[in-house]
Amino acid sequence: MDALGELEKLRSQAMHRGTTPGPAAAAAANGRGELSRNVEMNLKRADFQRARRLRLSFQVEDEQQQVVEAVHDLQVDITDTAQLEKLLLRLNISLHAKE
């Protein structure tokens, strides 16, 4: 799976959804908004059992695609996948406005 391509697709969708009224518009009225995305990856069983870490990077960009803020190489260690068939990682990212 092309993870960077998927992230770019999600970023593009988020930009387009921000211009369309919907449930997020009601949330924006109280100063909050929420976006939800699912990313799925499939690995060969042998590769899945070898997995020991997820490494994530993400960045906030403006309309000109200039980076406003970024987090690089966030590591999430995986203990033991030998007995697992699936691993679900829930990641909450809070983006706050400040003075």
C-alpha positions as CSV (number, residue, x, y, z in Angstrom):
1,M,0.0,0.0,0.0
2,D,1.2,3.5,-0.8
3,A,0.8,5.1,2.7
4,L,2.0,8.5,1.6
5,G,-0.4,8.5,-1.3
6,E,-3.3,7.5,1.0
7,L,-2.4,10.3,3.4
8,E,-2.3,12.8,0.6
9,K,-5.7,11.6,-0.6
10,L,-7.1,12.0,2.9
11,R,-5.7,15.5,3.1
12,S,-7.3,16.4,-0.2
13,Q,-10.6,15.0,1.0
14,A,-10.4,16.9,4.2
15,M,-9.8,20.2,2.3
16,H,-12.9,19.5,0.1
17,R,-15.1,18.5,3.0
18,G,-14.2,21.7,4.8
19,T,-16.0,23.7,2.1
20,T,-19.2,21.5,2.1
21,P,-21.8,22.1,4.8
22,G,-22.6,19.0,6.8
23,P,-22.3,17.5,10.3
24,A,-19.0,19.3,10.8
25,A,-20.7,22.6,10.1
26,A,-22.9,22.2,13.2
27,A,-19.8,21.2,15.2
28,A,-18.0,24.3,13.9
29,A,-20.8,26.5,15.4
30,N,-19.6,25.5,18.9
31,G,-15.9,26.0,18.0
32,R,-15.1,22.4,17.4
33,G,-14.8,20.2,14.4
34,E,-14.0,16.5,13.9
35,L,-12.7,14.5,11.0
36,S,-12.5,10.8,10.8
37,R,-10.4,8.6,8.4
38,N,-9.7,4.9,8.2
39,V,-6.5,3.6,6.7
40,E,-6.1,-0.1,6.1
41,M,-2.9,-2.0,5.3
42,N,-2.5,-5.6,4.4
43,L,0.7,-7.5,5.0
44,K,1.8,-11.0,4.2
45,R,1.4,-13.1,7.4
46,A,5.2,-13.4,7.8
47,D,5.7,-9.7,7.5
48,F,2.8,-9.0,9.9
49,Q,4.4,-11.3,12.5
50,R,7.7,-9.5,12.2
51,A,6.2,-6.0,12.7
52,R,7.4,-4.3,15.9
53,R,6.9,-0.6,15.3
54,L,4.7,1.8,13.5
55,R,6.3,5.1,12.6
56,L,4.1,8.0,11.7
57,S,4.7,11.5,10.5
58,F,2.1,14.2,9.8
59,Q,2.1,17.9,9.1
60,V,-0.4,20.8,9.0
61,E,-0.2,22.8,5.8
62,D,-1.8,26.0,4.6
63,E,-3.5,26.5,1.2
64,Q,-0.1,26.9,-0.5
65,Q,1.0,23.6,0.9
66,Q,3.5,25.3,3.2
67,V,4.1,23.4,6.5
68,V,2.7,25.2,9.5
69,E,3.5,22.6,12.1
70,A,4.7,19.0,11.9
71,V,5.3,15.9,14.0
72,H,8.0,13.6,12.5
73,D,8.7,10.0,13.3
74,L,6.1,9.3,16.0
75,Q,6.9,5.8,17.1
76,V,4.3,3.3,18.3
77,D,6.0,0.1,19.5
78,I,4.2,-3.2,18.9
79,T,4.8,-5.9,21.5
80,D,4.1,-9.3,19.9
81,T,2.1,-10.0,16.8
82,A,2.7,-13.8,16.7
83,Q,-0.8,-14.6,18.0
84,L,-2.6,-11.7,16.3
85,E,-4.6,-11.6,13.0
86,K,-5.3,-7.9,13.1
87,L,-4.0,-4.8,14.9
88,L,-6.1,-1.7,15.4
89,L,-4.4,1.5,16.3
90,R,-6.5,4.4,17.4
91,L,-4.8,7.8,17.1
92,N,-6.4,11.0,18.3
93,I,-4.8,14.2,17.1
94,S,-5.9,17.4,18.7
95,L,-5.3,20.6,16.8
96,H,-5.8,23.7,19.0
97,A,-5.9,27.4,18.1
98,K,-3.9,29.7,20.4
99,E,-3.0,33.3,20.6
